[in-house]
Amino acid sequence: MKTVRAVLLVAALLIPAAAHADEASDKAALARQVVDFAVVPGLEKHFGRMIGQAAEKLPADKRDAARAALTTESASIREDLVGVFAGYYADSYSLAELKELAAFYGSPLGRKMVQVQENPPEAVNMAVQQQILKLVAFLSATTGGPR
């Protein structure tokens, strides 16, 4: 009888820990999926732009090779950033919320939202820049800073 109690006690202690570990694992996987859908496209765009700008500083005959090398060499940095975002999302959202986010960003509308968000037309970019300049001017005038 003592053996049965001991086994039941150990099981009672381990089952919640196992369930918690499973939930943490599920959250981590879903968070990574959400990041892949929602964040990675923007990271890819920014990495590509930065690599392109770096390559443009080189002679024309070395640019393609430099782009390829920089893309390969920066892959671990990109993966580290993705991991940071995934950890942040796993900590910030419940399992149910991550499921909803994954479903949304995996849907056609979610994919379109990311595409639209990451690729605004030049007119939108210019309008945003104009508003930022207005804000800078306003803040400078209000705080007595340089104009």
Sine and cosine of phi, psi and omega as CSV:
sin_phi,cos_phi,sin_psi,cos_psi,sin_omega,cos_omega
0.00,0.00,-0.62,0.78,0.03,-1.00
-0.90,0.43,-0.59,0.81,0.01,-1.00
-0.90,0.43,-0.68,0.73,0.01,-1.00
-0.89,0.46,-0.69,0.73,0.03,-1.00
-0.89,0.46,-0.68,0.74,0.00,-1.00
-0.89,0.46,-0.69,0.72,0.01,-1.00
-0.90,0.44,-0.69,0.72,0.02,-1.00
-0.90,0.44,-0.64,0.77,0.02,-1.00
-0.90,0.43,-0.72,0.70,0.03,-1.00
-0.88,0.47,-0.70,0.72,0.01,-1.00
-0.88,0.47,-0.67,0.74,0.00,-1.00
-0.89,0.45,-0.55,0.84,0.03,-1.00
-0.98,0.22,-0.58,0.82,-0.08,-1.00
-0.99,0.12,-0.56,0.83,-0.07,-1.00
-0.87,0.49,-0.74,0.67,0.05,-1.00
-0.88,0.47,-0.60,0.80,0.02,-1.00
-0.91,0.42,-0.66,0.75,0.03,-1.00
-0.91,0.41,-0.66,0.75,0.02,-1.00
-0.90,0.44,-0.65,0.76,0.03,-1.00
-0.90,0.43,-0.66,0.75,0.03,-1.00
-0.90,0.44,-0.65,0.76,0.04,-1.00
-0.89,0.45,-0.69,0.73,0.01,-1.00
-0.90,0.43,-0.68,0.74,0.02,-1.00
-0.88,0.47,-0.65,0.76,0.03,-1.00
-0.91,0.42,-0.68,0.74,0.04,-1.00
-0.89,0.45,-0.68,0.74,0.02,-1.00
-0.89,0.45,-0.69,0.73,0.00,-1.00
-0.88,0.48,-0.69,0.72,-0.01,-1.00
-0.91,0.40,-0.69,0.73,0.02,-1.00
-0.93,0.38,-0.63,0.77,0.02,-1.00
-0.88,0.48,-0.67,0.74,0.03,-1.00
-0.89,0.46,-0.65,0.76,0.02,-1.00
-0.89,0.46,-0.71,0.71,0.02,-1.00
-0.88,0.48,-0.70,0.72,0.02,-1.00
-0.89,0.46,-0.67,0.74,0.03,-1.00
-0.86,0.50,-0.65,0.76,0.01,-1.00
-0.96,0.28,-0.73,0.68,-0.24,-0.97
-0.99,-0.16,-0.49,0.87,-0.13,-0.99
-0.95,-0.30,-0.65,0.76,-0.09,-1.00
-0.84,0.54,-0.66,0.75,0.02,-1.00
-0.84,0.55,-0.65,0.76,0.05,-1.00
-0.92,0.38,-0.66,0.75,0.05,-1.00
-0.88,0.48,-0.70,0.72,0.00,-1.00
-0.87,0.50,-0.68,0.73,0.00,-1.00
-0.89,0.45,-0.72,0.69,-0.02,-1.00
-0.93,0.38,-0.68,0.73,0.05,-1.00
-0.87,0.49,-0.72,0.70,0.00,-1.00
-0.86,0.50,-0.68,0.73,0.01,-1.00
-0.90,0.43,-0.71,0.70,-0.01,-1.00
-0.90,0.43,-0.66,0.75,0.03,-1.00
-0.91,0.42,-0.66,0.75,0.04,-1.00
-0.88,0.48,-0.67,0.74,0.02,-1.00
-0.90,0.43,-0.64,0.77,0.03,-1.00
-0.91,0.41,-0.67,0.74,-0.02,-1.00
-0.92,0.39,-0.55,0.84,-0.01,-1.00
-0.90,0.44,-0.33,0.94,0.01,-1.00
-0.98,0.20,-0.17,0.99,-0.04,-1.00
-1.00,-0.10,0.29,-0.96,0.09,-1.00
-0.86,0.51,0.53,-0.85,-0.09,-1.00
-0.80,0.59,-0.60,0.80,-0.06,-1.00
-0.96,0.27,-0.14,0.99,-0.01,-1.00
-0.94,-0.34,-0.09,1.00,-0.12,-0.99
-0.91,0.42,-0.74,0.68,-0.04,-1.00
-0.88,0.47,-0.70,0.71,0.02,-1.00
-0.90,0.43,-0.63,0.77,0.01,-1.00
-0.91,0.42,-0.69,0.72,0.04,-1.00
-0.84,0.54,-0.72,0.69,-0.02,-1.00
-0.89,0.45,-0.71,0.71,-0.01,-1.00
-0.91,0.40,-0.70,0.72,0.00,-1.00
-0.91,0.42,-0.62,0.79,0.04,-1.00
-0.89,0.46,-0.71,0.70,0.01,-1.00
-0.91,0.42,-0.73,0.68,-0.07,-1.00
-0.94,0.34,-0.44,0.90,-0.02,-1.00
-1.00,0.01,-0.03,1.00,-0.04,-1.00
-0.86,0.52,-0.63,0.78,-0.02,-1.00
-0.93,0.36,-0.55,0.84,0.05,-1.00
-0.92,0.40,-0.70,0.71,0.03,-1.00
-0.86,0.51,-0.71,0.71,-0.01,-1.00
-0.90,0.44,-0.62,0.79,0.06,-1.00
-0.88,0.47,-0.67,0.75,0.04,-1.00
-0.89,0.45,-0.68,0.73,0.04,-1.00
-0.87,0.50,-0.67,0.75,0.04,-1.00
-0.89,0.46,-0.63,0.77,0.04,-1.00
-0.89,0.46,-0.74,0.67,0.02,-1.00
-0.89,0.45,-0.68,0.74,-0.01,-1.00
-0.89,0.46,-0.67,0.74,0.05,-1.00
-0.89,0.45,-0.67,0.75,0.03,-1.00
-0.89,0.46,-0.71,0.70,0.03,-1.00
-0.90,0.43,-0.67,0.74,0.00,-1.00
-0.88,0.47,-0.58,0.82,0.02,-1.00
-0.98,0.21,-0.45,0.89,-0.13,-0.99
-1.00,-0.03,-0.40,0.92,-0.07,-1.00
-0.87,-0.50,0.52,-0.86,0.10,-0.99
-0.97,0.25,0.21,-0.98,0.04,-1.00
-0.86,0.52,-0.70,0.72,0.00,-1.00
-0.89,0.46,-0.67,0.75,0.01,-1.00
-0.91,0.42,-0.65,0.76,0.02,-1.00
-0.90,0.44,-0.61,0.79,0.06,-1.00
-0.88,0.48,-0.69,0.72,0.01,-1.00
-0.91,0.42,-0.69,0.72,0.02,-1.00
-0.88,0.47,-0.69,0.72,0.01,-1.00
-0.89,0.46,-0.66,0.75,0.01,-1.00
-0.90,0.43,-0.68,0.73,-0.01,-1.00
-0.91,0.41,-0.82,0.58,-0.06,-1.00
-0.92,0.39,-0.36,0.93,0.08,-1.00
-1.00,0.10,-0.19,0.98,-0.01,-1.00
-0.99,0.15,0.29,-0.96,0.06,-1.00
-0.84,0.54,-0.65,0.76,0.01,-1.00
-0.92,0.40,-0.65,0.76,0.03,-1.00
-0.90,0.44,-0.68,0.73,0.04,-1.00
-0.90,0.44,-0.62,0.78,0.03,-1.00
-0.91,0.41,-0.65,0.76,0.00,-1.00
-0.86,0.51,-0.70,0.71,0.02,-1.00
-0.89,0.46,-0.69,0.72,0.00,-1.00
-0.88,0.47,-0.70,0.71,0.00,-1.00
-0.90,0.43,-0.69,0.72,-0.02,-1.00
-0.89,0.45,-0.63,0.78,-0.07,-1.00
-1.00,0.09,-0.21,0.98,-0.09,-1.00
-0.73,-0.68,0.84,0.54,0.01,-1.00
-0.93,0.36,0.50,-0.87,0.04,-1.00
-0.92,0.38,0.34,-0.94,-0.03,-1.00
-0.83,0.56,-0.59,0.80,0.00,-1.00
-0.87,0.49,-0.63,0.78,0.03,-1.00
-0.93,0.37,-0.70,0.72,0.04,-1.00
-0.86,0.52,-0.69,0.72,0.02,-1.00
-0.90,0.44,-0.68,0.73,0.01,-1.00
-0.89,0.46,-0.65,0.76,0.03,-1.00
-0.90,0.44,-0.71,0.71,0.01,-1.00
-0.88,0.48,-0.65,0.76,0.03,-1.00
-0.89,0.46,-0.68,0.73,0.00,-1.00
-0.92,0.39,-0.60,0.80,0.04,-1.00
-0.91,0.42,-0.67,0.74,0.04,-1.00
-0.88,0.47,-0.64,0.77,0.06,-1.00
-0.88,0.48,-0.68,0.73,0.00,-1.00
-0.90,0.44,-0.69,0.72,0.02,-1.00
-0.88,0.48,-0.71,0.70,0.02,-1.00
-0.88,0.47,-0.69,0.72,0.02,-1.00
-0.88,0.48,-0.73,0.68,-0.01,-1.00
-0.90,0.43,-0.65,0.76,0.02,-1.00
-0.90,0.43,-0.68,0.73,0.00,-1.00
-0.92,0.39,-0.62,0.78,-0.05,-1.00
-0.95,0.32,-0.58,0.81,-0.06,-1.00
-0.99,-0.12,-0.01,1.00,0.02,-1.00
0.98,0.21,0.26,0.96,0.00,-1.00
-0.98,0.20,0.00,-1.00,0.00,-1.00
-0.90,0.43,0.53,-0.85,-0.04,-1.00
-0.94,-0.33,0.00,0.00,0.00,0.00
